[in-house]
Amino acid sequence: MADSTVDTWWALSVCTLTHAFIHVFAIMHMALIPVFMKELSLSIFESGLLVSIPLGISVSISLPYGFLTDRIDRRKLMAASLILCGFSGVALSRANSFLTLLLPLCFISLSSTLYHPPALSVVSELLSAKQRSRALGIHGAGGTSGVAIGPITLGLIMGTYGWRFAYLIWTLPILVSSISLLKIPKSSSRTRRDNSEEETVQVDREKQNMKRLRRGYLLLLFALSVRGMGGQSVSTYMTTYLVSNRGLSESVSSLVYGLNPFVGILGSLSGGYFAEFSGNKRWMIIAYTAGMFTLACVWLGPLWFLMVFYLVGGYFGGSTMGPSTSLAAELSPRERRGLAYAVFMLPFNLVGAFSPVIAAKIIELFGIQTLFPFAIFLYLISIIVLQNIPEKNKP
């Protein structure tokens, strides 16, 4: 039993670390959009395509890949995604045109799509169903750490060594971490048995309520999509907004941009615990409501006000990772969880593919500041949708 506990926490630690590495390159290019536009003479529309096309490609393979994740060793899939990410970072550091930027960015996005379904499936089975939000929150904190590390790295070294070096220095750790995934146990037999017993008790009830649970799962995906559209629209052009409308330098804006998900690490760690007491759905509603308020403060407040509430928004944004992934597990059968998580990732990729282009058009027509009321409105819709998700254990 003691060995099983050690194996469980070792596996969770490795999955959390690799989750950080798979996300190091995730939004670095968004922080670099003002630099790309200046250095490579890109238009605002082309800069949006650098975000939307890679995610569009990821969307196209999500469903077919989802059917494979429950049939292939999940550890090997995760390791392959990290190898792809590492070599893509090397290629990106050599880019000197729109196309040579776009290709490695597509592979970086693809590596994230390959990583998440097997990783979430592994982590969702490490601890008991009652502690699932906690485990997924810890794993989510790793991803948030990686998201933060990229722009912070840019902010610290771009002025001295240039943006290309920021990609190179993370390549070796990413590649080495892929080896550690092959060392984790396939599953904790004790935890898998405990989870199987807990979930088997509910099989008959789930069969009777399958239609209601399927409806809840679809509502969850819709809420995540709508909220993601608002959040991604602001996030994609946040550094551009800070430079053009608030007068910050490119390096300072990149640093501020990276601090937002860095604070989200605390949100990821604590969100899982809060959700254990309040319930996954209720905590997501609380966090989305707080997100609306922080967006309004960033939009309308003075510069120092913007800094404070932008970080607060990062906390509440990160705090929904554990509850949302746990809620997806509650609303899906265990034997098809890999597919369920592949579908779960679709809204993030789909929204990521279209929102930068939509945001670019909004900027061209109404100005960049219009993104904030647009995002607030979408947050409100997502809250209304979340309230209609049925509770799993209610008849």
N, C-alpha and C positions, 0 to 999 in steps of 0.2 A: 504493500500500500504506500509505503514511504517512497519507494522507487518510482511508483506510478505518479505520485505527486511531484517529484523532482522532474520526471520526464514531461509532465504537463506544463510546468512553469518554464522549463527550458524551451519547449516548443513554442510557448507563447512569447518568450523573449526573442527567439530567433525570428518568428513571424513579425513581431513588432519592429525589429531592427530592419528587416528586409522591406517592410512596408515604408519605412522612412526613406530607404535608398531608392525605391521605385518611384518616389514622389519628388526626389531632389530636383529633377529636371522638369517637373510637371508644369510649373508656371514661370520658370525663369524667362522664357521667351516673351511672356506677357509683360514682365517688368522691363524687357528690352525693346518693346515696341517703339518708344521714342527714339532709341538709338538706331534701330533698323531703318526707320523712316528717314533719319538723317544720313546714316552711313551708306545705305543702299538705295536711297531716293525712292522709297516705297510710298504709295498713296495710302490713305486711311482705309480704303477698301482692300488693298492688297495685304495690309497688316491684319485686317480681320480674317482674311482667307488663311493666313498662317495659323490661326487658331481653329477655324471652322473645318477646313479640309481634313487635317489629321483626325479630328474627332468624328467626322463623317465616315471616314474609312473604318474607324473602330466600331462605329454603329453597325456597319454592314456585315461585320464578322461576329458580332456579339451572340446572336442566336445560334448560328451553326456551331460556334465554339462552346456554347453552353451545353449542348448535347454531349460533347466530348469530356467535359470536366468530371463527370461522374463515372467515366469509364477508364481514364488514364490516371496513373500515379500523380496525385496533386503536387507532390514535392518537386517532381521533374518539370511540371508545367511552370511552377513558380520560379525554379532555377533558370529555365530557358528564357523567361520574360526578363530577368535581371541581366542575363548575358546580352540580350538584344538591346536593352536600355543602355548598358555600358558602352557598347560599340557605336551606338547611335550618337552618344555624347561626343565621342572622338570625331565622328563625321561632321557633327554640327560645328565643332570648333574650327573646322576648315572651310566653312561655308563662305561664299563671297557673292552670292546672287540670290534672287528670290527662289529659284528652283532648288539650289543646293541648300537653302535653308529649309524649304518645305519637305524634302524627302526624309532627312533624319528626324524632323519633327513628327512626321507620320509614323515612323518606327517607334519613337518614344511614346507616342499616344497608344500605339498598338501594344507595346510592352505592358502598359498599365492595364489594358483590357485583358491581356493574357493572365496577368497576375491576380486580379481581384476575385473572380469566382472561386478558384481553388483555395485561395488564402482565406476568404471569408468562410468557406465550407469547413476548412480545417479548424479555424478558431472557434466557430460556433459549436463544435463538438468537444472542445478541450475541457470545459467546465460544465456543471449541471445547468439545466434549462433555467433555473432560478438565478444563476450567476452569469448568464449569457451576456446580458447588457454590460456587465463589468468587464468581461474578457474582451468583448468587441470594442468597448470604450478604450481599453488599454491599447489594443491593436490600432484603433483609429488615431490615438495620440501619436503613434509612430508615424503614420501617414502625414498628420498635421505637422510633425517635426520636420519631415522631409520637405514639405511644401514651404515651410518657413526658412529652412536652411539655404535653399537655392537663392532667393532674392537677397537674403542677408549676406551670403557669400559675394554676390554681385556688388552690393553696397560697400563692402569692406575692401575689395581688391580691384574693382573695375577702374578706379581712378589711377592706380599704379600699374597694373598688369594687363588691363583690358578685359572685356567680357569673355573672350574665348578661353582664357585660362581658367575661368570659373567652371567651365564644363570639364576641362581636362583633369582638374584636381580631384574630382569625385568619381572618375571612371574606374580607377583601381579598387577602391572600397566597394563599389557596386558589383564588380566582377567577382571579387573574393567572397562577398557575402552569399553568392549563389551556391558556393560549395557547402556552406553551413546548413542550407535547407535539406541537403541529401542526408544529413546526419540526424535529423529529428525523427522520432518514431512516427510510424504511419498514423497511429492513433493511440490514445490512452484507452486500453481495453476496459478499465474500470469505469472511466467516465462515459465511454461509448455505451457500456452496458447500463449504467445508471440513466443516461439520456434515453436509451431505447425503452427501458422500463417505464419511465415517465411518459414518453410519447405513445407507447403501446396502449397505456390505460385510456388514452383519448382517441384511439383509432376509430372506434364506432361513432363517437360523437362527431369527429371531424368528417366522416363520410356523410353523416346526416346533415352537417352544416357546411359542406364543401362549397355550395353555391354562395353562401354568405361570406365565407372566408375568401373565395376568389374575388368577390366584389370588394372586400376590404383591401386585398392586395392591389387590385387595379386602382382603387382610390388613393392608396399610398403612393403608387407610381405617379399618378397624376399630380398629387400634392408636391412631390419631390421635383417633378418636371417644371411646374409653374414657379415654385420658389427658386429652383435652380436657374430659370430663365432670368429672373430679376437679379439674383446674386451674381451670376456670370456676366451679365451685361455691365454691371458696375465694376466688377473685378477686372475684366479685360482692359478697360480704359482708365483704371484708377490712377496709374502712374502718369498717364497722359493728362488727366484732370489735375493732379497735384503739380505737374510742371507748368501746364498752360494757364490754369485758372487760379492756382494758389501760389505760384512763383517759386516753388522748390526746385533745387537742382536735380539732375537725373540720378545721381548717386544717393542723395538724401531721400528722394521719393522711392527708390528701390529698397532702401533700408526700412522705411516706414511700411512699405507694402509687405515686406517680409515679416515684420513684427506682428502684423495682424494674425496670420496663421500660427505664429510662435505662441501668442497668447491663447490661441485655440487649443494648444496642447493641454493646458489646464482645463479647458472646457471638455475636451475628449475624456480626460481622466475622471473628472467629477461628474460629467453628464450621465455616465453609466450608473454611478452610485445613486444619483438623484432619481433616475428612472426606476430603480429598484423599489423606491418608496412611493413615488408619485404615479408610476405607470409610464410606459414608453410614449404613448400617444399624448398624454397630458403634458409631459415635459417638452415634447416637440412643439406643442402649441404655445407654451410659455416662452420657449426660446425664439420662435418665429415672431411672436409679439414684441419681444425685446429687440429683435433684429429690425423690425419696422421703426421702432423708436430711435435706434442708433443711426439708421440711414437718414432719418430726418435731421438729426443733430449734425451729422457729417455734411449734409447738404446746406443747412441754413446757419450753422454756427461759425464763430471765428476760428482761426487756424489752430489755436491751442485746444479749442473745444473739439475740433475735428480729430486731432491726434488722440485725445482721450476716448472719444466714443467710437472711433474706428477700431481701437483695440478692444473695447467692450464688445463691439459687434463680432470681432474675431473669437472671443470667448464663447458667446452664445451660438455662433455658427459651428464651432467645433464640438459643442456639447450635444449636438443631435446625432453624431456619428454612431455611437453605441446604441441609443434607442431606436434609430431608424433601421439599422441592420438587424437588430434583435426583433423588431416588429416584423420585418420581412421573413425571418425564420419562423416566427409564430404563425404566420399566415401561409406557410408552405410546408409540404410533406418532406420529411427528412431524406427519403430516398431520392428525391429530385431537387435537393437543395443547391447543388452546383448549377443546375439550369435556372433555378429560382434566382440565384444571385447574379447569373449572367443577365437575366431579364431585368433584375434590380439595377444593374449598372447602366442599362440602356438610357434611362432619362438623363443621367449625367453626361453621357457621350452625345446623345441626341441634342440636348439643350446646348451643350458646349459647341456643337457643330453649327447651330443656327443663330444662337444669341449674339455672337460677335458681329455677324453680318447685319442682323436687325439693329443692334446697338449702333453700328457705324452709320446706318441709314438715318436713325434717330438723331445722331450727332450732326449729320449733314443738313437735316431739315430744321432742327429746333435748337441745336447747341448741346454740348456735352453735359451741362447741368440738368437737362431734362431726363437723364438716365435715372436720377434718384426718385422722383415721383413715380416714374414707370415701375421701378423695382418695388417701391412701397405698395403700390396697387396689387402687384403680383403676389407679394407676401400675404396680403389680406385674403386673396382668393385661396391660397394654399391653406391658410388657417381654417377657413370655412369648410374646405374639403376634408381636412384632417378630423374635424369634429364629427363627420359622418362615417368614419371608419368604425365598424362594429368591434366590440370587445370580444376577444377570442373565447373567453370562458363564460360568456353570457349566452343563455339559450336563445 
